[in-house]
């Protein structure tokens, strides 16, 4: 009994131990789950914050800004990679004050902010003191030399003083823009009959009108001789006394030299074996009102450089005013020979003794006029024809130039006869009239030339000519063959051909290429041919009926 009780008690203890162990495991598991849930929620919250928290801020830009950059709207620079504009920024007018709602995007999340365009910049103003005549009425704009602002401006005088007569008055001038930004300055108004101080540039001429506020009334207050004395002065400060209505006033004349010398340069070209004579080679003129100009070459010449190089010359007057200008130095190699002139085509007579050097020159760019030689060995002055002679000239550097000239040896009647007889014997001898006319038509092409003084020579030399050349060749051939013939032409002499007497009557023959009837034809057929439309010939010619 006792043992059973002990066993029961042991079993109960064992069960209680197991039950307690399960409770601890359950508690640990619950704790882990809670930790996981809290961590997950925290992570979700973090990522949600990162995505949906504000990334952009409002921006204020000054009126006149040209644009606004995306990064100016960012709360942190790190957001730039995923940020972009939704609003079309080209629609924003930066020249007008106002507020604009701007929509931007970060990681597919849109946000709206404000772009404020404001004007906080006061006008930029250049004020000036005034010298005015005693009848001057205050005007704020007179004291403004220049003013700029991006908005409209108004000028005014604050608490204007009462102008009671000659004297110097302080004038408080204010310039205010439409955003109430203000620029102000105390200017001096010198009420007088003369300018208190006048600045004169050295070299300019002082005039009475420059110093008298009412020239028409006070022009006799100062002698011109006194003005002339000032105009002869050097740089410095001088006093000019003016007497008006018995009262003397002193004018301060300040002569200044603020202008640089007037420097004019010229480009220079030399050969690679030459040098320039320093800076003076490039200076065309250097003048200044002070009368003294110091010039300096700022560039070191590189004589080994073929081509162009820029040369800088500085001019400075005695008062320190300077100017720099550039000229071009060109260094070139002498590789070109002399250039010939006077080599136009030349015509000479047979068996003459022409001077082929007359009127011819060879001039080198560097050496000037050069001697030259003439090779006329290929010219046969005993035979009519076209020849070429050679002219050769050489400069001191050894550069040589050779040019050709066309020489025409004139023919004479003997040459014409010989040329015609050769043509006749080769192509016309023993042929019928029609065959001779046809041969001349085929051998001599057509152009508009009349053949000059010798159409036979022209036609047989060039193998071209107009209707007159063809008709004269036919006539000469028929004469040589002993056949009676006559030249015939239209009343306006616009066309020539031949009348030939054969088999007891006259016939028309025409060697001119084209639409002219070759022949033999009678008057009616010739007159009605297509090439004779509107043309006719004189009744004085023999009838071909």
Rosetta blueprint (number, residue, H / E / L):
1 X L
2 X H
3 X H
4 X H
5 X H
6 X H
7 X H
8 X H
9 X H
10 X H
11 X H
12 X H
13 X H
14 X H
15 X H
16 X H
17 X H
18 X H
19 X H
20 X H
21 X H
22 X H
23 X H
24 X H
25 X H
26 X H
27 X H
28 X H
29 X H
30 X H
31 X H
32 X H
33 X H
34 X H
35 X H
36 X H
37 X H
38 X H
39 X H
40 X H
41 X H
42 X H
43 X H
44 X H
45 X H
46 X H
47 X H
48 X H
49 X H
50 X H
51 X H
52 X H
53 X L
54 X L
55 X L
56 X E
57 X L
58 X L
59 X E
60 X E
61 X E
62 X E
63 X L
64 X L
65 X L
66 X L
67 X L
68 X L
69 X L
70 X H
71 X H
72 X H
73 X H
74 X E
75 X L
76 X L
77 X H
78 X H
79 X H
80 X H
81 X H
82 X H
83 X E
84 X E
85 X E
86 X L
87 X L
88 X L
89 X H
90 X H
91 X H
92 X L
93 X L
94 X L
95 X L
96 X L
97 X L
98 X E
99 X E
100 X E
101 X E
102 X E
103 X E
104 X E
105 X E
106 X E
107 X L
108 X L
109 X E
110 X E
111 X E
112 X E
113 X E
114 X E
115 X E
116 X E
117 X E
118 X E
119 X L
120 X L
121 X L
122 X L
123 X L
124 X E
125 X E
126 X E
127 X E
128 X L
129 X L
130 X E
131 X E
132 X E
133 X L
134 X L
135 X L
136 X L
137 X L
138 X L
139 X L
140 X H
141 X H
142 X H
143 X H
144 X E
145 X E
146 X E
147 X E
148 X E
149 X L
150 X L
151 X L
152 X L
153 X E
154 X E
155 X E
156 X E
157 X E
158 X E
159 X L
160 X L
161 X L
162 X L
163 X L
164 X L
165 X L
166 X L
167 X E
168 X E
169 X E
170 X E
171 X E
172 X E
173 X E
174 X E
175 X E
176 X E
177 X E
178 X L
179 X L
180 X L
181 X L
182 X E
183 X E
184 X E
185 X E
186 X E
187 X E
188 X E
189 X E
190 X E
191 X E
192 X L
193 X L
194 X E
195 X L
196 X L
197 X E
198 X E
199 X E
200 X E
201 X E
202 X L
203 X L
204 X L
205 X L
206 X L
207 X L
208 X H
209 X H
210 X H
211 X H
212 X E
213 X L
214 X L
215 X H
216 X H
217 X H
218 X H
219 X L
220 X L
221 X L
222 X L
223 X L
224 X H
225 X H
226 X H
227 X H
228 X H
229 X H
230 X H
231 X H
232 X L
233 X L
234 X L
235 X L
236 X E
237 X E
238 X E
239 X E
240 X E
241 X E
242 X E
243 X E
244 X E
245 X L
246 X L
247 X E
248 X E
249 X E
250 X E
251 X E
252 X E
253 X E
254 X E
255 X E
256 X E
257 X L
258 X L
259 X L
260 X L
261 X L
262 X E
263 X E
264 X E
265 X E
266 X L
267 X L
268 X E
269 X E
270 X E
271 X E
272 X L
273 X L
274 X L
275 X L
276 X L
277 X L
278 X H
279 X H
280 X H
281 X H
282 X L
283 X E
284 X E
285 X E
286 X E
287 X E
288 X L
289 X L
290 X L
291 X L
292 X L
293 X E
294 X E
295 X E
296 X E
297 X E
298 X L
299 X L
300 X L
301 X L
302 X L
303 X L
304 X L
305 X L
306 X L
307 X E
308 X E
309 X E
310 X E
311 X E
312 X E
313 X E
314 X E
315 X E
316 X E
317 X E
318 X L
319 X L
320 X L
321 X L
322 X E
323 X E
324 X E
325 X E
326 X E
327 X E
328 X E
329 X E
330 X E
331 X E
332 X E
333 X L
334 X L
335 X L
336 X L
337 X L
338 X L
339 X E
340 X E
341 X E
342 X L
343 X L
344 X L
345 X L
346 X E
347 X E
348 X E
349 X L
350 X L
351 X L
352 X L
353 X L
354 X L
355 X L
356 X L
357 X L
358 X L
359 X L
360 X L
361 X E
362 X E
363 X E
364 X E
365 X L
366 X L
367 X L
368 X E
369 X E
370 X E
371 X L
372 X E
373 X E
374 X E
375 X E
376 X L
377 X L
378 X L
379 X L
380 X L
381 X L
382 X L
383 X L
384 X L
385 X E
386 X E
387 X E
388 X E
389 X E
390 X E
391 X E
392 X E
393 X E
394 X E
395 X L
396 X L
397 X L
398 X L
399 X L
400 X E
401 X E
402 X E
403 X E
404 X E
405 X E
406 X E
407 X E
408 X E
409 X E
410 X L
411 X L
412 X L
413 X H
414 X H
415 X H
416 X H
417 X H
418 X H
419 X H
420 X H
421 X H
422 X H
423 X H
424 X H
425 X H
426 X H
427 X H
428 X L
429 X L
430 X L
431 X L
432 X L
433 X H
434 X H
435 X H
436 X H
437 X H
438 X H
439 X H
440 X H
441 X H
442 X H
443 X H
444 X L
445 X E
446 X E
447 X L
448 X L
449 X L
450 X L
451 X L
452 X L
453 X L
454 X L
455 X H
456 X H
457 X H
458 X H
459 X H
460 X H
461 X H
462 X H
463 X L
464 X E
465 X E
466 X L
467 X H
468 X H
469 X H
470 X H
471 X H
472 X H
473 X H
474 X H
475 X H
476 X H
477 X H
478 X H
479 X H
480 X H
481 X H
482 X L
483 X L
484 X L
485 X E
486 X E
487 X E
488 X E
489 X E
490 X E
491 X L
492 X L
493 X L
494 X L
495 X L
496 X E
497 X E
498 X E
499 X E
500 X E
501 X E
502 X E
503 X L
504 X L
505 X E
506 X E
507 X E
508 X E
509 X E
510 X L
511 X L
512 X L
513 X L
514 X L
515 X L
516 X L
517 X L
518 X L
519 X L
520 X L
521 X E
522 X L
523 X H
524 X H
525 X H
526 X H
527 X H
528 X L
529 X L
530 X H
531 X H
532 X H
533 X L
534 X L
535 X L
536 X L
537 X E
538 X L
539 X L
540 X L
541 X L
542 X L
543 X L
544 X L
545 X L
